[in-house]
Amino acid sequence: MRLPFVQRDKDATWEDHNEILEKLIANDSVELSERYEVKEMEVNAADYGVPQIRNRVIIVAFRADLGVDWEEFIPKETHSEESVIHSMREGGPYWTERHKKVPADVRKRVIANLPELDYENEKTKAKLELKPWLTLRDAIAGIDENEGKPLPYVTEAAVKDKLPVGDIADHIGWPGARTYAGHTPNVLDRPAKTVKAGVHGVPGGESVMQLDDVNFVNAGGGNGYRYMTVRETARVMTFPDRWILDGPRGEKMRQLGNAVPVKLGAAFSKAVADALKSVGALEDPGKRK
């Protein structure tokens, strides 16, 4: 990636070619305009406003002669776990502003299980300045373009008979969810687990969600949980409701699992564009080659 213009000889093994590349890099003998500076960054999508724990490595490369300031480029985190924990304390805005209708017993259980925060710690103080992590409950209630547009409640009948719920595409009940050791469900008041493509497109445990109603009958499974709908999963990936997927349920879930969360992609795409603007690469066609 650092030397994309150095062609591999047709008779050379990749090991031979790699040795050549390493020597060129060590000797600093390739023109700046023909090599790239590459950075790898570990990110958690939840830190950028995605209602999902999704740890990934983002790889970004700029041509070396552009002189991009890497410290200025790297997108700053906008959300934090500490902030959402604080907002969930008794009387906090998570309950008084976002989710006023959550049953009292559910709210009490969530609050009782919150970890303690060290409010004197400087790192904690800095994290509390950020916005709260968004949760699965937030996604279902509606965020960003879907703000104020909660998804209709999925009934037991809809789960049993695979019925569409409301007039929103891909919001269809699905029976047979299971939970067991190593196959635990998402909880509503935390970012969702990583959406995965699954084996041959079949959703795994990450597609199951624990419900407020412990008596909810999940047809073909147990009580108190069900499969997430495709639309709920799309919201966890921060796709707007106007985004329509194609194919059967398993294929749609595979597409979502293989995608990059929209908000995470947007954060880094904007950062790349801003970095190129800062060095005039978007205005000067010669710098874009």
N, C-alpha and C positions, 0 to 999 in steps of 0.2 A: 504493500500500500504506500510506503514511503517513496519508492522509486518505480512508479507505474510505467515509465517510458523505457526502462531497461528490458529489452526483449530476451526471453530465455532461448538459448540455442536449442534447435530441434533434437539434438542428440544428447543434451545435458539432462541429468536427473534433477529433481527438485532440490535435492541436497547440494548438488554442484552449483545450481543457480543461487540458492540461498547464501552459499559461501561468497559468491561474487558480490551479491547485494550487501552483505555485511562488511566486506572490505571497502566497497565504494562509500558506504555510510561512515565507516571509521576514518577513512582518508579525506572525507569531506570534499570529494573530487567531482561531484555532479553539480551542474549549474542550479542556482536557487529556483529558477523558473521551471525546472524539470524534476523537482522533488517536493515532497509534502511533509509538513509537521503533523504528527498524529497524536491524539490524546484519547485515552479511554477513561470514562467516568462512570462510577457506580451510582445508580439512582434508584430511588423508590418512587413510583408514580404517585403514591399518596402524598408525597411532599410537594407535588405540583398541582394539587386540587383534583386528583382522580380518586373516586371512592373505592379504591382497590389497593391492596398490598401487592405491588408488582415490582420486584427487584430485578433490575436489568443493567446491562453495561451498554452505554452509548459510546460509539466510536465516531469521532469527528476529525476530519483532515482539512487543513488549509494549505494552499501552495506556499512554499517557504518564502518566496520573494514578496509576498503581500505584507508581511510584518504584522500579522494580527496579534493583538494583545490578548493572550489567553485568559488572563485574570478578568478582563472586562467581558470576554465572551461568555464564560460559563454562566448559565441561567441560575439565578438565586432561588433557593427553595422558598415557597410561598405559604406552605401549610405545615403544621406540626402535630405530633401525637400529644405532646404536653398541653397544647392549647385546647384540643378537643376534650382531654381529660378534665381540664379546668372548667370548661363550659358545661360539663355534665354533672358538676357538683349540684347538690340540692339548691334549687332556685336559679340555676344557671341558664343562660340563653338557649342552650340546646333544647331544654324542656319548655321554657317560657316563651320562646319566639319561634322555634322551628317545629317542635313536635308537642304541641299542647294537649293533643288527644290521646297520648300514650297512656295506657292504663296505669293506675297508681302502683299496683303490685309489680309491674314490669319495671317502671322507673325506679322503684325502691331496690329491686334486685340488681339492676345495672349499677346504681350508685354504690351499693354495698360491695361490689366487686371491682371498683375503680382502684388502681394502684395509687400509692401516695406520691406526692410531688415534693421535691426539695426546693421550696420557693426562695431559699437563700443562695442557691447555686447559680453562678453567673450564666452557665449554659442553659439552665432551665429558664432563667429570666429572658434570655434572648429568644428561646423557642416560644415563649408565651407572647412575644410581640407578633408572631405570625398568625395567620388564620388557622382555625381548627381543621384537622383532617376531616374530610367528608366521609360519611358512613353509608352503608347499604340502605339504611332507612332514609337518609338524605336523597340518595339516588332515586328511590322509588317515589319519594315526595316530589322530586323534580329540582334539578339544579341547572344553572346556566341557561341555555336556550329553552329548557323544559321547566324553568322556574315557575312555580304556581300551577303546575299541571301534574298532579299526582296520578299515578297509574291506578286504574280501577281495581278494587279488591278481587282477588281470585278466590272463587267459592269452591267448596268441596265438590259440587256438581261439575264445575268446570274442569277440575282435576280428574275426576272419574271418567268423564266422557270426552276429554280433550277439546273443550269448547273455547272459542275466542271470547275474550272478556272486553267489553266496550268496543270502541271503533278504532283502536290503536293497533296498527299492524304488528304481528308477531307476539301479541300478548295472549297466549293460549295456554290453558292448563295442561299438565302432563302427569300421569300417574306413575306409581312404582318407586318413588324415592326411598332410599335406604340409608340408615346410619349405623355405623359399627366402629369398632376400634380402628383408627387409622383412616376413617372415612367419615369425618365429622362435618356437620353443616356450618354454613356461614351464620353469624349472629347479626342481628339488625343494627346494633349500635356500635359497630366497628366497620372500618373499610372491609369490603369483601375480600375473600381469598383470591389468589391469582387465577384469572380465567384461563383455562387450559384448553387446547384443541382436543385432548382426550385421545383414546386409542381408536383409530379409524373413525374419528368424529363423534364417538359416543361420550356424552358428558360424564364426568367423574363426580366425586364427592364435593368438589368445589361448586357444583351447580345446585346443591341442596341448601335450603335456608330454613333456619329455626324461626318459628312464628311466635307472636305474642299469645295466640290462642293455643294452649297446650292440648286442647281437646279436638283440634282440627283433624278430621279424618283424611288421611292421605291414602287414596285408593290403591291397594296393592302393596302398601307399606305400613308404617306405624303412624302414630298420632303426634301432632304438634310440629310437623315440618312438611315440606313439599319441595318439588323441583322448582327452581327459578324459571320463569318464562324466558323466551329468547329476548323479548323487549327489556325485561329487567336486567338481563346480562348485557345487552347493548348499552343500557344506561350506565352500568358499572364501567364499561369501556369508554364512556362519555360520548357516544354517538347520539345525535339528536333523533327524536322520534320520526322525523321525516326521512331518515335513512332506512331504506328497505333492503332486507337481505333476500337471497334467492336459494331455492332448494328445500329439502326436508329439514326437520329440526336438527338432526345430527350434523348436517352440512353447515347449517347456519351457525351452530355452536362452534364448529371447527374454524369457520371463517373468523369469528370473534376472538377465539383463543389465539389465532395466528396474527391478529392485528396488533398495531401499536395504539394504545389509548390516545384518542384524538387530542386531549389537552396536553399530554406529554409530548406528542409529536409537534404540536403547535408551539410549545415553549422552546424547544430546541431549534425548530425551523426559523422562528422569529430571531433567536439568538444568532444563528448563522447569517441570516439576512442583515441584521444590525452590524455584525462584525464586518461583513463585506462592504456595507455602506460606509463604515468608519474609515476604510482604507481606499474608498473610491472605486472598488471593484465592480460595483453594479452600474456605475456611470461610464467606466472606461472598458470598451469591449476587449481591448488587448489584455486586460488583467483577468479576463474570464476564461482564457484559453487553457 
